[in-house]
Amino acid sequence: KSDVDSLLKGGAKALLLYGPPRTGETHLIDSIVARNADERCTIQIHDGWGYDNLIQGLKPSPEGNWAWESGPLKEAIENGKKFIVLEEINRTAISQALGEVFSLIEDSYRGEHNAITLRDGKRFYIPDDVVFVMTMNTIDKSTEEVDDALMGRVAAVELPPRAEELAEMLAENQVSPDLRQKLAELFSGILAVYPLGHGYFAGLNGELSDYQVIQYYKARVRPVL
């Protein structure tokens, strides 16, 4: 969190948080700006989303007339959101999905004086004070890779899985110290062969029997491995 805080305080306008699933990307974002905050908009990227889905597309009305309809990212900007989260950008070719808006993410292309004309013929710009935070899953090999052009426009922060994070999470969940130690040892062993996010153990809470832990592992962790 300290790295992200430092970047934001230093004026970063576009961040990329990357790592295996469930290493705390979303939890970290929520700790900076609450999920239900008025100034925040969270957009879950879906498989294969294109420009029509994210920015704007021609859509038919019930009467059969075609008109331009804003996608969630363009809508968020127009509605004055100051903190925009794009979850799992690796699910699509994000640079292509952003289209001509892609260049506006960069600090030096912000503001009304850098406005561009969109496909509907209207002018569009991203205000100076809008912050983008994107997340990327680095494990799912069936999804798209993020290209160098985007990486050059964002400040990237890696969130690797760490046994220390697991121990802190289990302590918050009031798991006993003895069990926390055993699970940390198990987790360290797993990390030697596979980068599993500590969030897969988030469902373990309070006093637990060995049987409950084993059943949880079989149902929630082993299938991922």
SERO-301478 format. One record per residue (C-alpha): residue in three letters; residue number from 1; x, y, z. Coordinates in Angstrom, 2 decimals, always signed. Each point is the difference from the previous one (the first is absolute). Layout:
% residues N
- res, n, px, py, pz
- ALA, NUM, X, Y, Z
...
END
This chain:
% residues 225
- res, n, px, py, pz
- LYS, 1, +0.00, +0.00, +0.00
- SER, 2, +2.88, +2.36, +0.74
- ASP, 3, +1.21, -0.19, -3.63
- VAL, 4, -3.45, +0.89, -1.32
- ASP, 5, -0.44, +2.81, +2.53
- SER, 6, +3.38, +1.45, -0.97
- LEU, 7, -0.84, -0.08, -3.70
- LEU, 8, -3.36, +1.68, +0.53
- LYS, 9, +1.53, +2.67, +2.23
- GLY, 10, +2.66, +0.51, -2.66
- GLY, 11, -2.70, +0.82, -2.54
- ALA, 12, -0.43, -3.30, -1.87
- LYS, 13, -3.27, +0.05, -1.96
- ALA, 14, -0.01, -3.59, -1.29
- LEU, 15, +1.04, -3.07, +2.00
- LEU, 16, +0.13, -3.68, -0.87
- LEU, 17, -0.13, -2.54, +2.84
- TYR, 18, +1.08, -3.41, -1.26
- GLY, 19, +0.50, -3.45, +1.45
- PRO, 20, -1.69, -3.39, +0.45
- PRO, 21, -3.69, -0.08, +0.91
- ARG, 22, -0.91, +0.78, +3.62
- THR, 23, +3.19, +1.72, +1.01
- GLY, 24, -1.95, +3.00, +1.25
- GLU, 25, -0.27, +2.38, -2.96
- THR, 26, -3.67, +0.82, +0.60
- HIS, 27, +0.42, +0.14, +3.78
- LEU, 28, +2.85, +2.48, -0.45
- ILE, 29, -2.09, +2.21, -2.28
- ASP, 30, -2.90, -0.08, +2.47
- SER, 31, +2.34, +1.17, +2.76
- ILE, 32, +0.89, +3.08, -2.05
- VAL, 33, -3.48, +0.93, -1.25
- ALA, 34, -3.09, -1.77, +1.34
- ARG, 35, -1.84, -2.12, -2.57
- ASN, 36, -3.24, +1.93, +0.55
- ALA, 37, +1.62, +3.47, -0.02
- ASP, 38, -1.79, +2.50, -2.22
- GLU, 39, +3.20, +0.91, -1.83
- ARG, 40, +0.85, -3.61, -0.86
- CYS, 41, -1.17, -2.19, -2.89
- THR, 42, +1.01, -3.67, -0.27
- ILE, 43, -0.22, -1.64, -3.42
- GLN, 44, +0.41, -3.77, -0.30
- ILE, 45, +1.53, -0.79, -3.39
- HIS, 46, -1.61, -2.99, -1.69
- ASP, 47, +1.50, -2.50, -2.45
- GLY, 48, +0.57, +1.50, -3.41
- TRP, 49, -1.42, +3.43, +0.74
- GLY, 50, +0.63, +2.45, -2.80
- TYR, 51, -0.37, +3.73, -0.60
- ASP, 52, -3.77, -0.38, -0.42
- ASN, 53, -0.26, -1.43, +3.52
- LEU, 54, +2.40, +2.29, +1.85
- ILE, 55, -0.12, +3.40, -1.73
- GLN, 56, -2.98, +0.33, -2.36
- GLY, 57, -1.90, -1.98, -2.59
- LEU, 58, -2.89, +0.27, -2.40
- LYS, 59, -3.01, -1.65, +1.62
- PRO, 60, -3.56, -0.44, -1.31
- SER, 61, -2.95, +1.49, +1.87
- PRO, 62, -3.27, -1.94, +0.50
- GLU, 63, -1.35, +1.94, -2.98
- GLY, 64, +2.83, -1.27, -2.20
- ASN, 65, +1.97, +3.24, -0.17
- TRP, 66, +3.76, -0.11, +0.48
- ALA, 67, +1.78, +2.43, +2.31
- TRP, 68, +3.34, +0.32, +1.81
- GLU, 69, -0.09, -1.34, +3.55
- SER, 70, +2.75, +0.73, +2.54
- GLY, 71, +1.85, -2.92, +1.55
- PRO, 72, +0.80, -0.09, +3.75
- LEU, 73, +3.41, +1.68, -0.25
- LYS, 74, -1.23, +2.96, -2.06
- GLU, 75, -3.05, +0.25, +2.26
- ALA, 76, +2.17, +0.07, +3.12
- ILE, 77, +2.03, +2.90, -1.38
- GLU, 78, -3.10, +1.90, -1.07
- ASN, 79, -1.57, -0.53, +3.44
- GLY, 80, +3.00, +1.58, +1.72
- LYS, 81, +1.54, -3.09, +1.62
- LYS, 82, +3.49, +0.71, +1.31
- PHE, 83, +1.16, -3.53, +0.81
- ILE, 84, -0.63, -2.62, -2.69
- VAL, 85, +0.88, -3.66, +0.58
- LEU, 86, +0.33, -2.37, -2.95
- GLU, 87, -0.02, -3.55, +1.36
- GLU, 88, +1.86, -2.78, -1.86
- ILE, 89, +1.04, +1.86, -3.11
- ASN, 90, +1.73, -3.18, -1.19
- ARG, 91, -3.42, -1.38, -0.96
- THR, 92, +0.11, +1.97, -3.25
- ALA, 93, +2.40, +1.85, -2.30
- ILE, 94, -0.32, +3.12, +2.12
- SER, 95, +1.90, +2.40, -2.28
- GLN, 96, -2.31, -0.81, -2.93
- ALA, 97, -3.06, +0.18, +2.25
- LEU, 98, +0.97, +3.52, +1.07
- GLY, 99, +0.45, +1.10, -3.60
- GLU, 100, +0.81, +3.69, -0.46
- VAL, 101, -0.59, +0.56, +3.74
- PHE, 102, +3.16, -2.04, +0.65
- SER, 103, +2.33, +3.00, -0.38
- LEU, 104, -2.02, +2.13, +2.43
- ILE, 105, +0.91, -2.18, +2.98
- GLU, 106, +3.51, +1.45, -0.03
- ASP, 107, +0.59, +3.03, +2.25
- SER, 108, +1.23, +2.24, -2.81
- TYR, 109, -3.17, -0.55, -2.05
- ARG, 110, -2.51, +0.91, +2.70
- GLY, 111, -2.28, +3.02, +0.04
- GLU, 112, -2.43, +1.70, -2.38
- HIS, 113, +2.80, +1.41, -2.16
- ASN, 114, +0.88, -3.62, -0.93
- ALA, 115, -3.58, -0.95, -0.94
- ILE, 116, -0.46, -2.42, -2.90
- THR, 117, -2.96, -0.66, -2.29
- LEU, 118, -1.67, -3.35, +0.64
- ARG, 119, -1.81, -2.10, -2.59
- ASP, 120, -3.30, +1.72, +0.76
- GLY, 121, +1.56, +3.30, -1.07
- LYS, 122, +0.07, +1.48, +3.52
- ARG, 123, +3.03, +1.33, +1.86
- PHE, 124, +1.25, -1.96, +3.01
- TYR, 125, +2.78, +0.42, +2.55
- ILE, 126, +1.10, -1.40, +3.36
- PRO, 127, +0.36, +2.57, +2.81
- ASP, 128, +3.37, +0.46, +1.68
- ASP, 129, -1.17, -1.28, +3.39
- VAL, 130, -1.41, -3.37, -1.12
- VAL, 131, +1.96, -3.00, +1.33
- PHE, 132, -0.13, -3.38, -1.72
- VAL, 133, +0.86, -3.18, +1.89
- MET, 134, +0.12, -3.20, -2.05
- THR, 135, +0.46, -3.56, +1.20
- MET, 136, +1.50, -2.87, -1.95
- ASN, 137, +0.05, -3.74, +0.66
- THR, 138, +3.41, -1.35, -1.01
- ILE, 139, -0.90, -3.70, +0.30
- ASP, 140, -2.91, -0.52, -2.40
- LYS, 141, +1.74, -0.97, -3.23
- SER, 142, -3.27, -0.07, -1.98
- THR, 143, -0.29, +3.78, +0.17
- GLU, 144, +1.70, +2.88, -1.81
- GLU, 145, +3.44, +1.38, +0.73
- VAL, 146, +0.32, +3.70, +0.73
- ASP, 147, +2.05, +1.71, -2.69
- ASP, 148, +3.06, +2.21, +0.43
- ALA, 149, -1.91, +3.13, -1.07
- LEU, 150, -2.27, -0.25, +3.04
- MET, 151, +2.84, -0.92, +2.35
- GLY, 152, +1.71, +3.23, -1.05
- ARG, 153, -3.02, +2.02, +1.12
- VAL, 154, -0.52, -1.47, +3.49
- ALA, 155, +1.94, -0.40, +3.22
- ALA, 156, +0.08, -3.74, +0.66
- VAL, 157, +0.05, -1.57, +3.48
- GLU, 158, +0.43, -3.75, +0.45
- LEU, 159, -1.98, -1.73, +2.76
- PRO, 160, +1.62, -3.42, +0.39
- PRO, 161, -1.34, -2.66, +2.37
- ARG, 162, +1.74, +0.14, +3.39
- ALA, 163, -0.26, -2.24, +3.07
- GLU, 164, +0.12, +3.13, +2.20
- GLU, 165, -3.19, +1.29, -1.63
- LEU, 166, -1.68, -3.34, +0.67
- ALA, 167, +1.00, +0.12, +3.68
- GLU, 168, -1.36, +3.55, +0.38
- MET, 169, -3.28, -0.94, -1.67
- LEU, 170, -0.47, -3.09, +2.19
- ALA, 171, +0.76, +2.05, +3.11
- GLU, 172, -2.75, +2.44, -1.00
- ASN, 173, -2.28, -3.02, -0.46
- GLN, 174, +0.82, -1.05, +3.60
- VAL, 175, +1.58, -3.29, -1.01
- SER, 176, +2.12, -1.45, +2.81
- PRO, 177, +3.77, +0.69, -0.05
- ASP, 178, +0.81, -3.71, -0.22
- LEU, 179, -2.20, -0.51, -3.05
- ARG, 180, +1.29, +3.21, -1.58
- GLN, 181, +3.53, -1.35, +0.27
- LYS, 182, -0.95, -3.32, -1.59
- LEU, 183, -1.84, +1.70, -2.85
- ALA, 184, +2.89, +2.39, -0.59
- GLU, 185, +2.35, -2.97, -0.34
- LEU, 186, -2.43, -1.69, -2.40
- PHE, 187, -0.34, +3.20, -2.00
- SER, 188, +3.78, +0.46, -0.24
- GLY, 189, +0.25, -3.53, -1.37
- ILE, 190, -2.67, +0.74, -2.59
- LEU, 191, +1.74, +3.21, -1.06
- ALA, 192, +3.13, -1.97, -0.77
- VAL, 193, -1.86, -1.60, -2.92
- TYR, 194, -3.00, +2.25, -0.74
- PRO, 195, -0.80, +3.71, +0.60
- LEU, 196, -3.25, -0.44, +1.93
- GLY, 197, -1.70, +3.12, +1.35
- HIS, 198, -0.42, +0.04, +3.78
- GLY, 199, -3.64, +1.04, -0.48
- TYR, 200, -0.89, -3.61, -0.77
- PHE, 201, +0.25, -0.58, +3.77
- ALA, 202, -2.25, +2.95, +0.90
- GLY, 203, -2.92, -2.25, +0.91
- LEU, 204, +1.82, -1.43, +3.04
- ASN, 205, -1.33, +1.76, +3.09
- GLY, 206, +0.09, -0.48, +3.77
- GLU, 207, +0.50, -3.32, +1.78
- LEU, 208, +0.37, -2.81, -2.52
- SER, 209, +0.48, -3.73, +0.33
- ASP, 210, +2.54, -1.88, -2.11
- TYR, 211, -2.90, -1.60, -1.86
- GLN, 212, -1.46, +3.41, -0.91
- VAL, 213, +3.33, +1.24, -1.28
- ILE, 214, +0.56, -3.13, -2.08
- GLN, 215, -3.49, +0.22, -1.50
- TYR, 216, +0.51, +3.67, -0.80
- TYR, 217, +3.33, -0.76, -1.68
- LYS, 218, -1.54, -2.78, -2.10
- ALA, 219, -2.93, +2.16, -1.09
- ARG, 220, +1.58, +3.44, -0.44
- VAL, 221, +3.75, -0.31, -0.46
- ARG, 222, +0.93, -3.35, -1.55
- PRO, 223, -2.25, +0.45, -3.07
- VAL, 224, +1.90, +3.20, -0.85
- LEU, 225, +3.32, -1.81, +0.23
END
